[in-house]
Amino acid sequence: MLTLIIIQLILAILLVILVLLQGSDNEGLGLGGGGGLGGMMSARGSANILSRLTALAATLFMVMSVILTIVASV
């Protein structure tokens, strides 16, 4: 049980870090001070990776939450 709680805590911290690492949507609109097309494409590529990692961490967090609920009720 303690191991599951530690994994849940690590996932929660990882999820917060991944969300904070993502830039705001205003960067892609040119409101952040310019940048050419190459800069936009590289930012979009890194945002895509961060988005996928965030979605994966969120999914794992939800699955662990369900598992902890089941284990706690037994």
Buried (B, 14 or more C-beta within 10 A) or exposed (E): EEEEEEBBEBBBEBBEEBEEEBEEEEBBEEEEEEEEEEEEEEBEEEBEEBEEBBEEBBEBBEEBEEEBEEEEEE
